[in-house]
């Protein structure tokens, strides 16, 4: 607020009030994160206006009796500030002058006459870094039509709030009719932009969709008019906590000089092509709870969340929150396409100060590399504690698939000061407040290392498995194969128990460098986290990856890195209603078994070889091409379970196809894969402005293939 020039004069100059501070404490209660992502950000801060003239000789400043807030909308080359004012109840103003300025930008407004109580008014200050370009952008002629019937969508340049070309599609009246549409269809919009100027421009554009078909997993894509993904970034910002669900999709659309440019914006819901789509987005919490800061939500398909994060820990004291599954029902006759539960909660690095108080994140940053729909990629970074004793960096990804939910976590911790190891952990799974865990298993590449049945009378804090280091070779895994989930439908009717999915973990890599020592195998601890009081006081067991034995403190320069895969699974074949027959057959043979986790651990412990590119990662598979103009890239994959992401980066163009070697003997040939349903809807394109390169992602079906051969080929 120090850099802002904000003055409010009421009643014809009776007093001048200035913005000095954020309203109330804690500050998080008075900051709303409306939208955040890779294109645009919008925050609202509730402030207090004080009269400096009454602060002499120790007198208390007079506070202007009103609701006041500042809204900030930020694009890559422009931003806007809005001051909203409303007199409190029974307070009436007259002849109000308002000044709002920031450095070289300034606006003044005079509101003549009576300003009634509770009546909100706004003063806007648009700020353009390049006034000439933005003047041309404001002059673009934009039209938006809903496909296929080409119904017009209202669109205009929004000077007041979002400082962009703003289109609003309101589907409220058709909400009921569109309920089943999300399973098979997309919403598609034809965007036409006429640029009469002689300059190439990047047009800031917002597609605001009110009551989209299914909001939890939607993923917009900017395509060409044929539906081919372009790689132009588009941001997902959404909210389902207010009266109407909405999507605000922000993008910057390139338009050539003296031309009419057309794009198709596709909103993917449940399926992208033949597989469930993947999405990762910021979810606005306004309308839910009293804290309105950042919340991160992942989904596979659009029938519920699969994984949620609270990176600033504004809501809870750990950063992993809701964890759910896909294609899970309650038995053979159970309802499909419902939200499921697979245990709640978890955490990344946690350390304590000398007073045994948990150190919370500060300076949290999020970078959205990809929202989906084939493979998401979001990066996180923060420090722990105001003294910044440790740095946390993480990459979170999920995938398009047809069997079960996987969330990939790549975590790196760096200690920046001396920290005690007592009470610290590197990863936590739990604590669920509505689950109990009858058994726990852990193992490695070779099989099950340890398994226990949890005693019904186990007490909170009791370790059901002694703290121990994993044995054998990576990958290591942990299985809770028969978690019980409690739900109460109606207190008068008594308790109702539903059995949903299970939570499980695969550790694919682990390295710790602490006090000059190297550790390659994690230490795990399994205490009872709480007692589930319904229905029969059952214990719930948590899992912790803890510091190595003998380590009492961390020092500056110590590091820990790990890559894990968080899985949620149905218990039996009757609980699974998805299309993957290999997975269904496995569940029939292995109900409620740790073998399902080991199947994933071993089956996707891939060996990958490439010609024309370098293997950067084995799972998900990532190939960086050697030559930006490479015509062919050959990949051989040994093993595979489910729909495995196959990513190619460093390309000069997105104009490529993926082929699979099929046939036997002389009949062998490379055949283009086609998982399309509505045309060109099974691959993902991302564009990097850093090196002007493209990344393509496909999801290849590897069940039952001991070895598969793939060729990325440049289209003619």
C-alpha positions in Angstrom: 0.0 0.0 0.0 3.0 2.3 0.5 3.4 2.8 -3.3 -0.3 3.6 -3.9 -1.7 7.1 -3.8 -5.3 6.6 -2.4 -7.3 9.5 -1.1 -11.0 9.7 -0.2 -12.6 13.0 0.7 -16.2 12.9 1.9 -18.9 15.5 2.6 -17.3 18.1 0.4 -13.8 18.0 2.0 -14.7 17.2 5.6 -11.8 14.9 5.9 -9.2 13.2 3.8 -8.7 9.5 4.3 -5.8 7.4 3.1 -5.2 3.6 2.8 -2.7 2.6 5.4 -3.2 -1.1 6.2 -5.0 -4.3 5.5 -8.1 -4.8 7.4 -7.9 -7.1 10.4 -5.7 -10.1 11.4 -4.7 -12.6 10.3 -4.1 -11.0 7.0 -5.1 -14.1 5.1 -8.7 -13.6 6.2 -8.9 -10.3 4.3 -7.3 -11.3 1.0 -9.2 -13.0 -1.7 -7.4 -14.9 -4.5 -9.9 -14.8 -7.3 -7.8 -16.0 -10.2 -4.3 -17.3 -10.6 -2.4 -19.2 -13.3 0.0 -18.9 -16.2 -1.6 -15.8 -17.8 -3.4 -13.5 -15.3 -3.8 -13.0 -11.6 -6.6 -11.2 -9.7 -6.4 -10.5 -5.9 -8.7 -8.5 -3.7 -7.4 -6.9 -0.5 -9.8 -5.5 2.2 -8.3 -2.3 3.5 -8.8 0.4 6.2 -8.9 4.2 5.3 -7.7 6.5 8.0 -7.7 10.3 8.5 -4.1 11.5 9.1 -5.3 14.9 10.3 -6.5 13.5 13.6 -3.3 11.6 14.4 -1.4 14.4 16.0 -0.5 14.5 19.7 -1.1 10.8 20.2 -4.7 10.9 19.2 -6.1 7.8 17.6 -6.7 8.0 13.8 -10.3 8.3 12.7 -11.3 5.4 10.5 -13.7 5.9 7.6 -16.8 3.9 8.3 -17.1 1.8 5.2 -16.3 -1.4 3.4 -13.2 -0.8 1.2 -11.2 -3.1 -0.9 -8.5 -2.9 -3.6 -8.6 -5.3 -6.6 -5.6 -6.1 -8.7 -5.8 -7.7 -12.1 -2.4 -8.4 -13.7 -1.6 -9.5 -17.3 1.9 -9.9 -18.8 1.9 -6.3 -20.2 -0.9 -4.5 -18.4 -2.6 -4.3 -15.0 -5.6 -2.6 -13.4 -6.3 -1.4 -9.9 -9.9 -0.9 -8.7 -11.0 0.7 -5.4 -14.4 -0.4 -4.2 -16.2 1.7 -1.5 -19.5 1.3 0.3 -20.5 3.3 3.4 -21.4 1.3 6.4 -25.0 0.7 7.5 -26.7 4.0 8.5 -23.8 6.0 7.1 -24.5 8.4 4.3 -21.9 10.5 2.4 -22.2 13.5 0.1 -19.9 15.0 -2.5 -17.1 12.4 -2.5 -13.8 12.9 -4.2 -11.5 9.9 -4.8 -7.9 9.8 -6.1 -6.3 6.6 -7.1 -2.7 6.5 -8.4 0.4 4.5 -8.8 3.6 6.2 -9.9 2.9 7.6 -13.4 -0.8 6.4 -13.6 -3.5 8.4 -11.9 -7.3 8.8 -12.0 -9.6 11.2 -10.1 -13.4 10.8 -9.6 -16.0 13.1 -8.1 -19.3 11.6 -7.0 -21.7 14.5 -6.6 -24.7 14.5 -4.3 -25.8 11.7 -1.9 -24.0 8.4 -1.6 -26.4 6.1 0.3 -25.3 3.5 2.9 -24.3 0.0 1.7 -24.2 1.3 -1.9 -21.0 0.1 -3.6 -19.2 2.2 -6.1 -15.9 1.6 -7.9 -13.0 3.7 -9.2 -10.8 2.0 -11.9 -7.2 2.6 -12.8 -6.1 0.7 -16.0 -2.3 0.8 -16.4 -0.7 -0.1 -19.7 3.1 -0.7 -20.0 3.0 -0.2 -23.8 0.2 2.4 -24.4 0.5 2.2 -28.2 0.2 -1.5 -28.5 -2.7 -1.6 -26.0 -4.5 1.2 -27.9 -4.4 -1.1 -31.0 -5.5 -4.1 -28.9 -8.5 -2.2 -27.6 -9.4 -1.5 -31.2 -9.6 -5.1 -32.3 -12.9 -6.4 -33.5 -13.8 -9.6 -31.7 -16.7 -12.1 -32.2 -17.4 -15.3 -30.3 -19.8 -18.0 -31.4 -20.9 -21.3 -29.8 -20.4 -24.3 -32.0 -22.0 -26.0 -33.8 -25.1 -23.7 -34.0 -23.0 -20.5 -34.1 -25.0 -18.7 -31.5 -23.5 -15.4 -30.7 -21.7 -14.8 -27.3 -21.7 -11.2 -26.0 -18.1 -9.9 -26.2 -16.6 -6.5 -25.7 -13.4 -4.8 -24.5 -13.6 -4.7 -20.7 -12.1 -1.3 -19.6 -13.4 -1.5 -16.0 -12.3 -4.7 -14.5 -10.3 -7.3 -16.6 -8.8 -5.0 -19.2 -9.2 -7.5 -22.0 -11.6 -8.7 -24.6 -14.2 -10.3 -22.5 -16.8 -12.9 -23.7 -19.5 -14.3 -21.3 -21.4 -17.5 -22.1 -24.2 -18.1 -19.7 -25.6 -21.6 -19.7 -27.7 -21.2 -16.6 -31.1 -21.7 -18.4 -29.8 -24.9 -20.0 -28.1 -26.4 -16.9 -30.5 -29.3 -16.5 -30.6 -30.2 -20.2 -26.8 -30.4 -20.4 -26.3 -32.7 -17.3 -25.3 -35.8 -19.3 -23.5 -33.8 -22.0 -20.2 -33.7 -20.2 -19.6 -37.5 -20.5 -19.3 -37.4 -24.2 -19.2 -33.8 -25.6 -17.2 -30.6 -25.3 -18.2 -27.0 -25.3 -16.6 -25.3 -28.3 -16.3 -21.6 -29.2 -15.2 -20.0 -32.4 -13.3 -16.9 -31.7 -12.7 -14.5 -34.6 -10.4 -11.4 -34.2 -10.0 -8.8 -36.9 -6.9 -6.7 -36.6 -7.0 -3.6 -38.9 -3.6 -2.4 -37.7 -0.2 -3.0 -39.3 1.2 -4.7 -36.3 1.2 -8.2 -35.0 -0.5 -8.3 -31.6 -1.2 -10.6 -28.7 -4.8 -10.0 -27.6 -5.7 -10.5 -24.0 -8.9 -12.6 -24.0 -11.2 -13.9 -21.3 -13.8 -16.5 -21.9 -16.2 -16.4 -18.9 -18.5 -19.5 -18.8 -21.3 -19.4 -16.3 -22.6 -22.9 -15.3 -20.3 -25.0 -17.4 -21.5 -28.6 -17.7 -19.1 -30.1 -15.1 -16.7 -27.9 -13.4 -14.4 -30.2 -11.3 -12.2 -31.4 -14.1 -12.8 -29.1 -17.1 -9.8 -28.2 -19.2 -10.0 -25.5 -22.0 -7.7 -25.8 -25.0 -6.9 -23.2 -27.7 -7.1 -25.1 -31.0 -7.0 -24.1 -34.7 -10.3 -24.2 -36.5 -9.8 -27.9 -37.2 -9.5 -28.7 -33.5 -5.7 -29.3 -33.5 -4.1 -28.0 -30.2 -2.0 -24.9 -30.9 0.1 -24.8 -27.7 -1.2 -21.3 -26.9 -1.5 -21.2 -23.1 -4.9 -20.8 -21.6 -5.5 -20.5 -17.9 -8.1 -22.4 -15.8 -9.6 -20.3 -12.9 -12.8 -21.5 -11.5 -15.2 -21.5 -8.5 -18.0 -23.8 -7.5 -18.6 -22.2 -4.0 -20.8 -19.3 -5.1 -24.4 -19.3 -6.3 -23.3 -20.0 -9.9 -20.4 -22.2 -10.9 -18.1 -20.5 -13.3 -14.9 -20.8 -15.4 -12.7 -17.9 -16.2 -10.3 -18.9 -19.0 -7.6 -16.3 -19.7 -5.4 -16.4 -22.7 -3.3 -14.2 -25.0 -4.3 -14.8 -28.6 -1.8 -14.0 -31.4 -3.3 -12.0 -34.3 -1.5 -11.1 -37.4 -1.2 -7.6 -38.9 -4.1 -6.6 -41.1 -5.8 -10.0 -40.8 -8.7 -11.9 -39.4 -7.6 -14.7 -37.1 -9.8 -17.5 -35.9 -9.4 -20.0 -33.1 -11.5 -22.8 -31.7 -11.5 -22.9 -27.9 -12.5 -26.4 -26.7 -13.6 -27.0 -23.1 -12.9 -30.7 -22.3 -14.9 -32.2 -19.5 -14.9 -36.0 -18.7 -13.2 -37.5 -21.7 -10.5 -36.2 -24.0 -10.8 -38.6 -26.9 -11.2 -42.1 -25.6 -9.6 -41.6 -22.2 -10.5 -39.6 -19.1 -8.9 -36.1 -19.3 -6.4 -34.7 -16.7 -6.6 -31.2 -15.2 -4.8 -29.2 -12.5 -6.0 -25.7 -11.7 -6.4 -23.0 -9.1 -9.8 -23.2 -7.4 -11.2 -20.0 -5.9 -12.6 -20.6 -2.4 -14.7 -17.4 -2.2 -18.1 -18.6 -0.9 -16.6 -21.3 1.3 -15.1 -20.7 4.7 -13.6 -17.5 5.9 -10.2 -17.8 4.4 -9.9 -17.3 0.7 -6.3 -17.9 -0.3 -4.8 -20.3 -2.8 -6.3 -23.8 -3.3 -5.0 -26.3 -5.9 -7.2 -29.0 -7.3 -6.4 -31.9 -9.6 -8.9 -34.1 -11.4 -9.0 -37.1 -13.8 -12.3 -36.9 -15.7 -14.8 -34.4 -14.3 -16.8 -36.4 -11.7 -14.8 -35.2 -8.6 -11.4 -34.2 -7.4 -8.6 -36.7 -7.3 -6.0 -34.6 -5.3 -6.0 -31.2 -3.6 -3.3 -29.0 -2.2 -3.3 -26.1 0.2 0.3 -24.8 -0.4 0.1 -21.8 1.9 -1.6 -24.0 4.6 -4.2 -21.2 5.1 -7.0 -23.7 5.7 -5.3 -26.7 7.4 -1.8 -27.4 8.9 -0.7 -29.7 6.1 -0.6 -29.1 2.4 -2.2 -32.3 1.0 -6.0 -32.3 1.6 -8.7 -34.1 -0.3 -7.6 -37.4 -2.0 -10.1 -39.3 -4.2 -10.3 -41.9 -6.9 -11.8 -42.5 -10.4 -14.0 -45.2 -11.7 -14.9 -46.3 -8.1 -18.4 -47.3 -7.0 -19.9 -49.0 -3.9 -20.2 -52.5 -5.2 -21.5 -53.9 -8.5 -24.8 -52.0 -8.3 -23.3 -48.8 -6.9 -23.9 -45.4 -8.5 -21.3 -44.3 -11.1 -19.7 -40.9 -11.8 -19.8 -40.0 -8.1 -17.2 -38.3 -5.9 -15.3 -40.9 -4.0 -13.1 -40.9 -0.9 -9.8 -42.6 -0.5 -8.5 -41.3 2.8 -7.7 -37.6 3.5 -4.6 -35.6 3.9 -0.8 -35.6 3.7 2.2 -33.3 3.8 5.6 -32.5 2.3 8.6 -31.4 4.4 7.7 -30.5 8.0 10.1 -29.2 10.6 9.7 -27.7 14.1 11.4 -24.8 15.8 13.0 -24.9 19.2 9.6 -24.5 20.9 8.3 -27.5 19.0 6.0 -25.4 16.8 5.6 -26.3 13.2 7.1 -23.9 10.7 4.6 -22.8 8.0 5.3 -21.8 4.4 6.2 -18.3 3.5 6.8 -16.8 0.0 4.8 -19.5 -1.7 5.1 -19.4 -5.5 3.2 -21.5 -8.1 4.1 -21.9 -11.8 1.5 -23.5 -14.0 3.5 -25.2 -16.8 0.5 -27.2 -18.1 -3.1 -27.4 -17.0 -3.7 -30.7 -19.0 -5.5 -32.5 -20.6 -2.9 -35.3 -21.2 -0.3 -34.6 -18.6 -0.4 -31.7 -16.1 2.7 -30.0 -14.7 2.6 -27.5 -11.9 5.7 -26.3 -9.9 5.8 -25.1 -6.3 8.3 -23.3 -4.2 8.3 -21.9 -0.7 10.4 -21.4 2.4 9.6 -22.7 5.9 9.4 -20.2 8.7 10.0 -16.5 8.7 13.7 -17.3 9.2 13.6 -19.3 6.0 15.3 -22.4 7.5 14.5 -24.6 4.6 13.5 -24.3 0.9 10.8 -26.6 -0.5 10.4 -27.2 -4.3 7.9 -29.5 -5.8 6.5 -30.7 -9.1 3.0 -32.1 -9.2 1.6 -34.0 -12.2 -1.4 -36.2 -13.1 -2.3 -38.0 -16.3 -5.1 -38.9 -18.8 -5.9 -42.5 -18.3 -8.6 -45.3 -18.2 -7.9 -47.3 -15.0 -7.0 -45.4 -11.7 -5.7 -42.1 -10.4 -2.0 -41.4 -10.1 -0.5 -38.2 -8.8 3.3 -37.8 -9.4 5.2 -35.8 -6.8 8.8 -34.8 -7.4 10.1 -33.1 -4.2 13.4 -31.3 -3.4 14.3 -29.9 0.0 17.3 -27.7 0.8 18.2 -26.8 4.4 19.3 -23.2 4.8 20.1 -23.2 8.5 20.5 -25.5 11.5 17.2 -27.4 12.2 16.6 -30.2 14.6 15.5 -33.5 13.2 13.2 -34.4 16.0 9.6 -34.2 14.9 10.6 -33.7 11.3 9.4 -35.7 8.3 9.9 -35.6 4.5 6.5 -36.9 3.5 3.3 -37.8 5.3 0.2 -39.8 4.2 -2.7 -39.0 6.5 -4.4 -38.0 8.8 -7.9 -39.0 7.7 -10.6 -38.0 10.0 -13.2 -40.5 8.6 -11.1 -43.6 7.8 -9.7 -46.6 9.5 -6.9 -48.9 8.3 -7.3 -52.6 9.1 -3.9 -53.5 7.6 -0.7 -52.1 6.3 1.9 -53.5 3.9 5.2 -52.3 2.6 7.6 -53.8 0.1 10.1 -53.4 -2.7 10.8 -54.6 -6.2 10.9 -58.2 -5.1 7.6 -58.3 -3.1 6.2 -57.7 0.3 8.7 -56.7 3.0 6.3 -56.4 6.0 2.6 -56.7 6.5 0.5 -56.3 9.7 -3.1 -56.5 10.7 -3.8 -53.4 12.9 -5.2 -54.3 16.3 -8.6 -52.8 17.0 -7.4 -51.5 20.4 -4.3 -49.8 19.0 -3.8 -46.3 20.6 -3.0 -43.0 19.1 0.8 -42.6 18.6 1.4 -46.4 18.7 3.6 -47.6 15.9 1.9 -50.6 14.2 5.1 -51.3 12.3 8.5 -50.5 14.0 10.3 -47.6 12.4 12.5 -49.1 9.7 14.4 -48.6 6.5 13.2 -50.1 3.3 15.1 -53.2 2.3 16.0 -54.4 -1.2 15.8 -52.3 -4.4 13.7 -49.5 -5.6 10.8 -49.0 -6.3 9.5 -49.2 -2.7 5.8 -49.1 -2.0 3.2 -48.8 0.8 -0.3 -50.3 0.6 -3.4 -49.8 2.7 -5.5 -52.4 0.7 -8.7 -52.3 2.7 -9.3 -48.9 4.2 -12.7 -48.3 5.7 -14.5 -45.0 5.0 -17.2 -43.7 7.3 -20.0 -41.5 6.1 -23.1 -40.5 8.1 -26.1 -39.8 5.9 -28.5 -38.8 8.6 -27.9 -38.8 12.3 -31.5 -39.8 13.1 -31.0 -42.9 10.8 -27.8 -43.9 12.5 -24.3 -44.4 11.0 -23.9 -45.3 7.4 -20.6 -46.9 6.2 -19.4 -46.8 2.7 -16.4 -48.6 1.4 -14.7 -46.6 -1.3 -11.1 -46.5 -2.5 -7.7 -47.0 -0.9 -4.6 -44.8 -0.7 -1.2 -46.1 -1.6 2.3 -44.9 -2.3 5.2 -45.8 -4.6 8.6 -44.4 -3.9 10.5 -44.3 -7.2 13.6 -42.4 -6.1 15.1 -41.2 -2.8 18.3 -39.4 -2.0 19.4 -37.6 1.1 22.7 -35.9 1.7 22.8 -35.0 5.4 25.9 -34.0 7.4 28.2 -35.4 4.8 26.4 -38.8 4.7 24.5 -40.2 1.7 21.3 -42.1 2.2 19.5 -44.0 -0.6 16.7 -45.8 1.2 14.0 -44.0 3.1 13.1 -44.6 6.7 9.3 -45.1 7.4 7.1 -44.8 10.5 3.5 -46.0 10.8 1.8 -44.6 13.9 -1.9 -44.5 14.7 -2.9 -40.9 13.8 -6.4 -41.0 15.4 -9.3 -43.2 16.4 -12.2 -43.3 14.1 -15.1 -43.1 16.5 -17.7 -44.4 14.1 -18.7 -47.1 13.9 -16.6 -49.0 16.5 -13.6 -46.9 17.5 -11.3 -48.1 14.8 -7.7 -47.0 14.5 -6.4 -45.0 11.5 -2.7 -45.4 10.6 -0.6 -42.7 9.0 2.6 -43.1 7.0 5.7 -40.9 7.5 9.0 -40.8 5.7 11.3 -39.7 8.5 14.9 -38.6 8.8 17.5 -41.4 8.8 18.4 -43.2 12.0 21.2 -41.3 13.9 20.5 -37.9 12.4 19.7 -35.4 15.2 19.8 -32.2 13.1 20.1 -30.7 9.6 22.7 -28.2 8.6 22.9 -25.6 5.9 23.4 -27.3 2.6 21.8 -30.6 3.5 19.4 -31.8 0.8 16.7 -34.4 0.4 15.0 -35.4 -2.9 12.3 -38.0 -3.6 9.9 -39.0 -6.4 6.7 -40.6 -5.4 3.5 -41.8 -7.0 0.3 -41.4 -4.9 -2.3 -43.9 -6.0 -5.9 -44.4 -5.2 -7.5 -47.7 -6.1 -10.8 -49.6 -6.0 -10.7 -52.6 -3.6 -12.4 -55.2 -5.8 -13.5 -55.7 -9.4 -17.1 -55.0 -8.4 -16.0 -51.5 -7.2 -14.4 -50.7 -10.6 -16.6 -49.7 -13.5 -13.9 -48.4 -15.9 -13.1 -49.9 -19.4 -9.6 -51.3 -18.6 -10.0 -55.0 -18.8 -6.4 -55.9 -17.8 -6.9 -54.0 -14.6 -10.4 -55.5 -14.0 -8.9 -59.0 -14.5 -6.2 -58.3 -12.0 -8.7 -57.1 -9.4 -10.8 -60.3 -9.9 -7.7 -62.4 -9.1 -6.4 -60.0 -6.3 -9.2 -58.3 -4.4 -8.1 -56.0 -1.6 -4.4 -56.9 -2.1 -1.1 -55.2 -1.9 -0.3 -56.9 -5.2 -2.2 -54.2 -7.0 0.3 -51.6 -5.8 3.3 -53.8 -6.6 1.8 -54.4 -10.1 2.0 -50.6 -10.7 5.4 -50.3 -9.0 7.0 -52.9 -11.2 4.9 -52.5 -14.3 5.8 -48.8 -14.7 9.4 -49.2 -13.6 10.1 -48.6 -17.3 13.2 -49.0 -19.3 13.2 -46.5 -22.2 15.5 -46.1 -25.1 15.4 -43.4 -27.8 17.0 -42.5 -31.1 16.9 -38.9 -32.2 16.3 -37.8 -28.6 17.6 -38.1 -25.1 15.6 -39.8 -22.3 15.0 -37.3 -19.6 12.6 -39.3 -17.5 11.4 -42.9 -17.6 7.9 -42.5 -16.0 6.2 -40.4 -17.2 8.3 -40.9 -20.3 10.0 -37.7 -21.4 12.2 -37.5 -24.5 14.1 -34.2 -25.4 14.7 -34.2 -29.1 18.3 -33.7 -30.3 17.5 -31.5 -33.3 14.6 -29.0 -33.2 13.8 -29.9 -36.8 14.1 -33.7 -36.2 12.0 -35.6 -38.7 11.9 -38.9 -36.8 12.3 -39.8 -33.2 12.2 -43.5 -32.3 11.4 -44.8 -28.8 11.4 -48.3 -27.3 9.6 -48.9 -24.1 10.1 -52.0 -22.0 7.0 -52.7 -19.8 4.1 -50.5 -19.0 0.8 -50.5 -17.1 -2.2 -48.4 -18.2 -2.0 -45.3 -20.4 1.5 -44.1 -20.0 2.3 -40.4 -20.8 4.9 -40.1 -23.7 6.3 -36.5 -23.8 8.5 -35.0 -26.6 10.1 -31.6 -25.9 12.3 -29.2 -27.8 10.5 -29.3 -31.1 10.4 -26.3 -33.5 6.8 -27.1 -34.6 3.8 -28.9 -33.2 3.2 -30.6 -36.5 4.0 -34.2 -35.6 2.2 -37.5 -35.4 2.9 -40.5 -33.2 3.0 -44.0 -34.7 3.2 -47.5 -33.2 5.0 -50.5 -34.7 2.4 -53.1 -35.3 2.1 -56.5 -37.1 4.5 -59.4 -37.4 7.4 -60.3 -39.7 7.2 -58.7 -43.1 3.8 -57.2 -42.1 5.4 -54.9 -39.5 4.6 -51.3 -40.1 4.4 -48.0 -38.2 0.7 -47.0 -37.8 -0.5 -43.6 -36.6 -2.3 -43.9 -33.3 -5.8 -42.4 -33.2 -7.7 -42.1 -29.9 -9.9 -39.3 -31.3 -13.6 -39.1 -30.8 -14.5 -35.5 -32.0 -11.5 -35.0 -34.2 -7.8 -34.2 -33.2 -8.6 -34.7 -29.5 -6.1 -37.0 -28.0 -2.7 -35.1 -27.8 -1.5 -32.1 -25.9 0.7 -29.2 -27.1 2.6 -26.7 -24.9 4.7 -23.8 -26.2 7.7 -22.4 -24.4 8.5 -18.8 -24.8 11.8 -19.3 -23.2 13.3 -21.2 -26.2 10.5 -20.9 -28.7 10.0 -24.7 -28.7 7.0 -27.0 -28.5 6.3 -30.0 -26.3 3.9 -32.7 -27.4 2.3 -35.3 -25.0 0.5 -38.5 -26.0 -0.9 -41.3 -23.7 0.1 -44.7 -25.0 -1.7 -47.9 -23.9 0.9 -50.4 -22.7 -1.1 -53.1 -20.8 0.1 -56.5 -21.9 3.1 -55.3 -23.9 6.5 -56.5 -22.8 8.1 -54.2 -25.3 6.6 -51.5 -27.6 8.1 -49.4 -30.4 7.1 -45.8 -31.2 8.0 -43.3 -33.9 7.3 -39.5 -33.7 7.1 -38.4 -37.3 7.0 -34.8 -38.7 3.9 -34.3 -40.8 4.4 -33.4 -44.5 
